[in-house]
């Protein structure tokens, strides 16, 4: 099943099951007030989907604004593609190759759950950024609470496309302090177009547990990158298990795969080519991502707000006693 959350023309937010027909896609609406997150946390997603199909309260999907399919409590983003690391390290930090520590365990950061945008929403350039970039990813959604789960104990309820929009110039400064990324990453993250339940993607699952989904990204109609999701260094179950190691994951948590290789972002290509080719994203640019078995998201970059520059830190006086 495919679960979407939409905003209707009158501003009402509804969720339901997306179905395709001869006249296009329709949303089989669930009762008002129902959310995808509530259904996941209650373990009722599939049952609710079956009820929606039986009730057949269908409206055309065209003309409805696609919101992120769920409102997750947390969003973690991994860096699970070796090829991406090879290129982007050269671009962001000036280094070369993949550090040995990358191979030892998955690495992730927490990103901003308040900055999620829908599949066709406009995305503003972050304040002060001149090197705006996309990142083509797939995210899994945790289906059940777990503490220190093994990979076999992990429950993944479904998958969606994730675009981790990145301000590379802000990211470069932050990571020189050996912390972050922070403001370089938290302006916007696209989730969508919907949540595809895990059973729908079983035909793409290989013997090692990876999903061999074709992933593509284009800017202004020109294809920039293409990869297979199965080129990840770890399958999603191992990423979730690592996220919950010594702590907990909860139903509805979103975990991104990290950016795919072979042009999954501009920074990887900048690092490999030693030049900003293709150029950074500019207002008016349209970024389209398609993942086999899931769907397509398409966002237009728009100008961001103009804000005063950030005040630099003062030179610390280093006095140890109060003065009168």
N, C-alpha and C positions, 0 to 999 in steps of 0.2 A: 504494500500500500504506500501511497504518497500523501503525507499530511502537510497541509499548508495553513498559514495564518494570514488573514487578509483584512484590509480596511475597506469597508463598503462605502459607496458614494455619500452616505449620510454620516460617515465617521464611525459607525459601529465596527467593532473588531470581532470577527468570527473565525473559527477554525473548522476544518473538515477534511474530507478525503478528495483528492484530485483524481478524476477519471477522464479518459479520452473517449471521444465519440466522433461520429462523422461530421458533426458541426463544430468540432473543436473541444477544448477542455472545459470541464465543469467542476464546480466545487459542491460536493455533497455535504451540506452544512450540519455540524453538530449543534446541540442546543446552545442558546445564548448563554454566555458566562463560562462555557467550557474552554479550557486552554490545553494545548498540547503538553505543556509541562505538568499540569495537574494529572493528566491521563498517564503520563510516563511514571510519575511518582506513585500513583495508585496501582500501577501494573495493569492498567485497563486500556492501553492504546489499541491493541488489535480488536478487543471486544467492542470498543467504541466505534472503531472503523466499520465493523460488521453491522452495528446498529445504524450508522449513517447510510450504508449501502442499502439496508432494508427500508429505511424511512424515505430515502430518495428525495430529500429536500434540496434540489439541485438549482444552482444559479450559474450562468456563464462565468468563467474565470476572467475572460477578457473584460477590461474596464475596472477590475478590482486591483487595488494596490497590494502587491505581495509584501508582507512584513517578514522579518526573520521568522522561521517556522516555530521557534519557541523562544522563551525568555529564560536563558540558562542562569543558574546561580553562580557558576564560575566558567571561565573560558581559559583553558591552557593551550599553549601552542608549542609544538615540538619542532625539532630540526632534524628530520629523519631521512633526508635524502643526501647521500654523500656527494653527488655531483653538484648539487646546489651549494654545499659548503665550500667545495673547491673554488668555485667562481666568486661567490659573494665575499669570502674572506679577503680576496685580493682587492675587491672594490671598497669594502667598508673599513677594513683595518690596515690594508697595505701588506698583509702577510701572504703566504703561499702555502698551498697544500692543505691537508686536513690534520688538525692536531690529534695526537694519539688518544687524548681523553675522549674525543667524540665517539670512538669505537667501544669504549668501556661501558657506557650506559646511555640511555636516551637523555636528552637535555631539553628542558622546556622553560617557558616563562609564563606568568599570568598576564593576560591582557584585559582590556577594559570591557566588562559586560554591558556598560551603559552606552557604549558607542556602536552598537550593532545596527546595521542598516539592511534594508530589504534588497531583493534581487534586482530591482530596476530603479532604485533611488539614486539621486544625484549624490556625489561625494565631493566635499570641499577640500581644497588644498590646505593642509595645516598651517596655522600662522607661522610665518618666518621661514617656510620651507621653499627651496628652489629645486629640490631633487626628489620629486614625488614618484612613487613606484607602486606597482601591484605585486601580489604574490599568490600564485595559483596553488590551492590546497584542497584537500578533502578533510572533513571533520567527522568524527564519530560522536555519538551521543550515548552516554551511560544509561543503562536501563534499570539498574538496581543498586542500592546502597551497598558498599562493601568496605571492609577495613583490611588493609594489607592482602588483597586478593592475589591468588596465583593467576596466571593467564587463563587457565582452564575454568576458573571461577568467575571470570569477568563476563558481564552481560552487556552486550552492545545492542541497543534497540534500533539504531538506524544511522544513516549517513546523510550529509549535506555538503554542498560546496562552500568553501571558505576562501575569501579574498582578504588577506592580511595587508591592508594598505600601509605603506611605509614611507616615512620622511627620512630619506637616507642621510641628508646632511645633519639633521637632529640626532639620528641614531649614531653617526660617527662620533659626534662630540660626547654623547653619553657613554659610549662603550670605551672611550679612552680613560674614563674614570673607573673602569672595571665594574660597572653596575649598569643594569638595564638589559635590553632596551626599555624605554619608558615613554616619553613624549614622542619619540620617533615612531611609535607604533599604536598609540591609543586614540587616534582621532577618528578612525572608522574601521570596522570589520564587516564585510558583507557575509551574510549567511543566507543560503537559499538554493534554488527557488523554493524548495520544500524539503521535508524529511522523508527519505526513502527507507522503509523498514529493512532490516538486515536480511530477512528471508528473500527479498526481491533480488539481492545481489549475490546469492549463493552460486548461481551459474558462473560467476567470474572468479570464484575463490579457487586458488591453486592448492597443491598438496601441502605447502608450507604455511598456509593460512593467509596468504596475501591476496588482495583483490586486484586482478589484472584489468583495471579500468583505463581506457584511453582518456588523457587529459590534454586540453588545448586552450590556448589563450591568444586572442587577437586584439590589436589596437587599431581603431579606425578601419576595421575590415582586413587588416594585414596580419597574418598569423606570425606570432613572435616565438611561441614555444609549444612543444609537444612532448609528453612523456607518458609512461605507464605508472599507475599508482603502486604496482607491485615492485617497483624499484626502491621502495622504502627499506631502510636498514632493519627495521623491526615491524612485525604486524601490529595492528591496532590493539589487540588483546594485551600484548607486552607493554605497549605505551600506557594503557590504562592501569595495568598492574604496577608499573613503576610509579605512576602518579599517586597511587594509593599506598605505596610502600611506607610503612611506619605511620600512616595516617589514614584518611578515608577519601573515597570518591562517593558522590551521591547521584542518585537518579536525576537525569537532566543535565549533568555536567557535560560541557562540550570540550573535546580535545582535538586540536588540529594536527594534521600529519606533518606540518612544515612544508615549505615550498618544494615543488618537484624540480627536477633538473631539466637541462636542455632548453633553457629559455623560460623557465617558470616565473622569472622576475627579470626586470631590467638590470639590476645590480649584478646578477651573475654574468650577464653578457658584457657589462662594462668592465668587470674584472678580467674576463678572458680576453677581451679585445683591446684593453688599455685605453678605451675612449668611450664617451657617452653615446654609444651607438647600439640601439635606437636612443633618441633623446628622452629626457625625463618627461613625465606626463604634464600636460598643460590644460588649462580650462578649455572645454570643448571636446577633449579627447574621450573616446568611447572604448571602454575595456569590456570585452566579452569573453567569458570562460564557459567551456562546455566539458562536462565529465560524463563519459559513457555510463548509461544506466541510472544517472541522476537527473541531469538536465542542463540548463543554461542560465547564467546570470549575466546581466548587461548593465553597467553603470556608467554614467557620464560624469566626467570630472568638471567641477565648477570652481570659480574663484572663492577663496576663503575670506574670513573676516580679517580686517587690518587691526592689529593690536599694537600697543606700545612695546618697544623692545624690553627684554628681560633685564632687570638690573643686576649687574655682576656683584659677586660677594665683596664685602669690604676686606681690607687687610686686617687680620686678627691682631688686636693690640697685645694679647698674651699677658695682661696684668693678672695677678693672683689675689689681690686684695682690693676691696672697695675703697674708693677715695671719697672724702667728704666734699 
